Amino acid sequence: MAYFKKFDEELQDLLALFKKEDRWLIVINADPDSLASAMALKRIMGRKVQAVGIAHINEVKRLDNLAMIHYLRIPARRVIPTLLAQYDKFAIVDSQPHHHPDFEHIKFSVIIDHHPFAPEPYADAEYSDIRPEYGSNSAMMTEYLYNLKIRPAKLLATALAYGIKTDTQSFERPFIDADIKAFRYLTKYADMDIIKRIMRSEIHPDWLKYFSRAFYNLRRIGPGLYSHIGNVENPDTLVILADFFMRVHDVSWDVVSGIYEDTLVVIFRGDGLRKDMGNMASSLFNEIGSAGGHTAAARAEIPLKALDGADPEDFVIKKLTKGKRRAITRV
């Protein structure tokens, strides 16, 4: 019996797209899972095409992501129009075109993702593989490598293992057996010491002030917690705080919000049991911004101009409590 499931027909459909004369760009919203997945797809394309690049739409500021790029030698660049003009084919991994406005003007030929399906299918993709049941995109890409009989080199295996570890939060978030199998398989080739080194780079000393602000503004909403941080230099700070508050005993979900440039960013985290955070984010904010995610992790981004002058913190509280402010207490 094969270690991973076989999908030979789908693989042949994918490989048929890679022509020797084509230049491919793999576009991502950079985080560990997407960076690792892009590395894997780049390895699969290999010498089948003229050139392969990796580019991210977001500015990479989180120290663990920067450390991952450095230690694992990931050749990723920021998306700019002049870079896009150098390529004629585009792939997206660990995201879908509707996830961010910066994806919308790119015509993707390949989509490989593990987030929930788009409300409407993306018409331009010649190859699409979306498996929302997976806890990580890196597990999917590990299956691709295995089926293609490509043994991942040390740095690629390390990236994929770290991608699985972070997106499943060390298997505390929802995952399936394929995620565990992929992680176990990758540890035979990965450098776990590099992973430890990357993980130690997670929090910048300058971000500690946001922890103080988060505790001061912390509120209890039923079994959940909410804190508004105000202006932040990097929205990844909100992600770290939201993950941190999920460690509090008897808390089944939390929401952390902040202002980054001209956008209200709202991060959702849950235990994956009681509330579906992806549905929660979408139902609360999709009408005035972009929102979505998984059962246990989600995100919303709302332009400040869409608040029509409302205070961002009060706006989020009203959404979370459905206007019933008696449901909220200070911690």
C-alpha positions in Angstrom: 0.0 0.0 0.0 1.3 3.5 -0.9 2.3 5.8 1.9 0.3 8.6 0.4 -2.7 8.5 -1.9 -2.0 8.2 -5.6 -3.3 10.7 -8.1 -1.5 9.9 -11.3 -4.1 11.3 -13.7 -4.2 14.7 -12.0 -0.4 14.9 -11.9 -0.2 14.3 -15.7 -2.7 17.1 -16.2 -0.5 19.4 -14.1 2.8 18.4 -15.8 1.3 18.9 -19.2 1.0 22.6 -18.5 4.8 23.0 -18.1 6.3 23.9 -21.4 10.0 24.4 -22.0 9.4 27.9 -23.5 7.3 29.3 -20.6 8.4 31.5 -17.7 6.4 30.8 -14.5 5.9 32.9 -11.4 4.5 31.4 -8.3 2.6 34.1 -6.4 1.9 33.8 -2.7 0.8 35.7 0.4 3.9 34.9 2.3 3.8 32.8 5.4 5.6 29.5 6.3 3.1 27.3 4.6 2.9 29.3 1.4 6.7 29.8 1.2 7.3 26.0 1.6 4.6 25.2 -0.9 6.1 27.6 -3.4 9.5 25.9 -2.9 7.9 22.5 -3.6 6.1 23.6 -6.8 9.3 25.3 -8.0 11.1 22.0 -7.5 8.4 20.1 -9.4 8.7 22.5 -12.4 12.4 22.2 -12.2 13.9 21.9 -15.7 10.5 21.5 -17.3 10.1 25.2 -18.0 12.4 28.1 -19.0 12.3 29.8 -15.6 10.5 29.7 -12.3 10.2 32.5 -9.8 8.5 33.0 -6.4 6.9 36.3 -5.4 4.8 37.5 -2.5 2.2 40.2 -2.5 2.7 41.2 1.2 5.7 42.8 2.8 7.5 40.1 4.9 8.2 41.6 8.4 7.6 38.7 10.8 11.0 37.7 12.2 10.3 34.0 11.9 9.3 34.4 8.2 12.4 36.4 7.5 14.5 33.8 9.3 12.8 31.0 7.3 13.7 32.8 4.0 17.2 33.4 5.2 18.1 29.9 6.6 16.3 28.0 3.9 17.5 30.2 1.1 14.1 30.9 -0.4 14.5 33.1 -3.5 11.3 35.1 -2.9 10.7 38.7 -4.1 8.0 41.3 -3.6 5.4 41.5 -6.4 5.7 44.6 -8.5 4.4 45.3 -12.0 7.9 45.1 -13.6 8.4 41.7 -12.1 5.0 40.4 -13.3 5.9 41.5 -16.8 8.8 39.2 -16.9 6.6 36.1 -16.7 3.9 34.7 -18.9 2.4 32.0 -16.7 1.3 32.2 -13.0 0.5 29.8 -10.2 -0.8 30.4 -6.8 -0.4 28.1 -3.7 -1.9 28.3 -0.2 -4.3 30.9 -1.4 -7.0 31.5 -4.0 -7.5 34.5 -6.3 -10.4 35.9 -4.3 -8.4 36.0 -1.1 -6.7 39.4 -1.7 -7.2 42.3 -4.1 -3.6 42.0 -5.3 -4.3 38.6 -6.7 -7.3 39.7 -8.7 -5.4 41.3 -11.7 -3.3 38.2 -12.2 -4.5 35.4 -14.5 -3.6 32.1 -12.7 -3.2 28.9 -14.6 -2.6 26.7 -11.5 -4.2 26.9 -8.1 -3.2 24.5 -5.3 -4.8 25.4 -1.9 -6.3 24.0 1.3 -8.6 26.9 2.2 -12.4 26.7 1.7 -13.7 26.9 -1.9 -14.5 30.3 -3.4 -18.2 31.3 -3.7 -17.8 31.1 -7.4 -15.2 28.8 -9.3 -12.2 30.6 -10.7 -12.7 30.4 -14.5 -9.1 30.9 -15.8 -7.3 28.1 -14.0 -6.3 25.2 -16.3 -5.4 23.2 -13.2 -7.0 23.5 -9.8 -6.6 21.3 -6.7 -8.4 22.7 -3.6 -8.7 20.4 -0.5 -10.2 22.3 2.5 -10.0 19.2 4.7 -6.2 19.4 4.8 -4.6 21.3 7.7 -1.7 22.6 5.6 -0.8 23.2 2.0 2.6 21.8 2.7 1.1 18.3 3.3 -0.5 18.5 -0.1 2.8 19.5 -1.8 4.6 16.6 0.0 2.1 14.3 -1.6 2.9 15.8 -5.0 6.6 15.2 -4.5 6.1 11.7 -3.3 3.9 10.8 -6.2 6.5 12.2 -8.6 9.2 10.2 -6.9 11.0 13.4 -5.9 12.8 13.0 -2.5 12.9 16.5 -0.9 16.4 17.9 -0.3 17.2 19.0 3.3 16.1 22.6 2.9 12.9 21.8 1.1 12.0 19.1 3.6 12.7 21.5 6.4 10.5 24.2 4.9 7.6 21.8 4.3 7.8 20.3 7.8 7.8 23.9 9.3 4.9 24.8 7.0 2.9 21.9 8.4 3.9 22.7 12.0 2.9 26.3 11.8 -0.4 25.9 9.9 -1.6 23.2 12.2 -0.1 25.0 15.2 1.8 21.8 16.1 -1.4 19.8 15.4 -3.5 21.8 17.8 -5.6 23.2 15.0 -7.8 20.9 12.7 -5.7 18.5 10.6 -6.2 15.1 8.9 -4.1 12.0 8.8 -2.4 13.2 5.6 -0.8 16.1 7.6 0.6 13.7 10.2 1.9 11.3 7.5 3.6 14.1 5.6 5.2 15.5 8.7 6.5 12.1 9.7 7.8 11.5 6.2 9.6 14.9 6.1 11.3 14.5 9.4 13.5 11.8 7.8 15.1 14.5 5.6 14.5 17.8 7.4 16.9 19.7 9.7 14.9 20.1 12.9 17.7 22.3 14.4 17.0 24.9 11.7 13.3 24.8 12.6 14.1 25.5 16.2 16.3 28.4 15.1 13.5 29.8 13.0 11.0 29.5 15.9 13.2 31.4 18.3 13.1 34.4 15.9 9.3 34.9 16.3 9.0 38.0 18.5 10.8 41.3 18.0 11.6 43.2 21.2 9.8 46.3 19.7 6.6 44.3 19.7 6.4 43.8 23.4 4.7 47.1 23.8 1.7 45.6 21.9 1.4 42.9 24.5 1.0 45.5 27.2 -1.6 47.4 25.1 -3.4 44.1 24.4 -3.7 43.2 28.1 -5.0 46.7 29.0 -7.7 46.6 26.3 -8.7 42.9 26.9 -12.4 42.2 27.2 -14.4 39.0 27.7 -17.3 38.2 25.4 -18.9 34.9 26.7 -16.3 32.2 26.2 -14.2 34.5 24.0 -11.7 37.3 24.3 -11.4 40.5 22.3 -8.6 43.2 22.3 -8.1 46.1 20.1 -4.4 47.2 19.7 -4.8 50.4 17.8 -2.1 51.3 15.3 0.5 48.7 14.5 3.7 48.7 12.5 3.1 45.2 11.3 -0.3 43.3 11.2 1.6 40.0 12.0 1.8 41.4 15.6 -2.0 40.8 15.7 -1.6 37.2 14.6 1.0 36.5 17.4 -1.3 38.1 20.0 -4.4 36.1 18.8 -2.4 32.9 19.0 -1.2 33.8 22.5 -4.6 34.4 23.9 -5.8 31.0 22.7 -3.6 29.6 25.5 -5.9 31.0 28.2 -7.8 28.4 30.1 -11.5 28.1 29.2 -11.3 30.4 26.2 -12.8 28.8 23.0 -12.1 31.8 20.7 -10.5 35.2 20.5 -10.4 38.2 18.2 -7.6 40.8 18.0 -7.9 43.9 15.9 -5.6 46.8 14.9 -5.0 49.5 12.4 -2.4 49.0 9.7 -1.9 51.9 7.4 -5.5 52.6 6.2 -7.0 49.2 7.0 -8.7 47.7 10.0 -7.2 44.2 10.4 -9.2 41.6 12.5 -7.6 38.3 13.4 -9.8 35.4 14.6 -8.7 32.3 16.4 -10.7 29.4 17.8 -10.5 25.9 19.3 -12.1 24.4 16.2 -14.9 22.9 18.3 -17.6 25.4 19.0 -17.4 28.3 16.5 -16.3 28.2 12.9 -14.0 31.3 12.8 -14.0 31.4 9.0 -17.8 31.6 8.8 -17.8 34.1 11.7 -15.3 36.4 9.9 -17.2 36.1 6.6 -20.6 36.8 8.1 -19.5 39.8 10.1 -17.2 41.6 7.6 -17.6 40.3 4.1 -20.1 43.0 3.1 -17.6 45.8 3.8 -14.2 44.2 3.4 -12.5 40.9 2.6 -12.8 38.1 5.2 -12.5 34.3 5.5 -10.4 31.4 6.7 -10.5 28.1 8.4 -12.6 26.7 11.3 -9.9 27.7 13.8 -8.2 30.6 12.1 -9.5 33.5 10.0 -8.8 37.1 9.1 -10.8 40.2 7.9 -9.5 43.4 6.4 -11.7 46.4 6.2 -10.8 49.8 4.6 -11.1 52.5 7.3 -13.2 54.6 4.9 -15.8 51.9 4.9 -16.4 52.5 8.7 -17.9 55.9 7.8 -16.3 57.6 10.7 -17.0 55.0 13.3 -14.4 54.2 16.0 -12.7 50.9 14.8 -12.8 49.3 18.3 -16.5 50.1 18.9 -17.2 48.9 15.4 -15.7 45.5 16.0 -17.3 45.2 19.4 -20.7 46.0 18.0 -20.2 43.3 15.4 -19.0 40.7 17.9 -21.8 41.3 20.4 -24.5 42.0 17.8 -25.1 45.3 19.5 -25.7 43.7 23.0 -22.9 45.4 24.9 -24.0 43.9 28.2 -22.4 40.7 26.9 -19.0 42.2 27.3 -16.9 42.5 30.4 -13.4 43.8 31.2 -10.8 41.2 32.1 
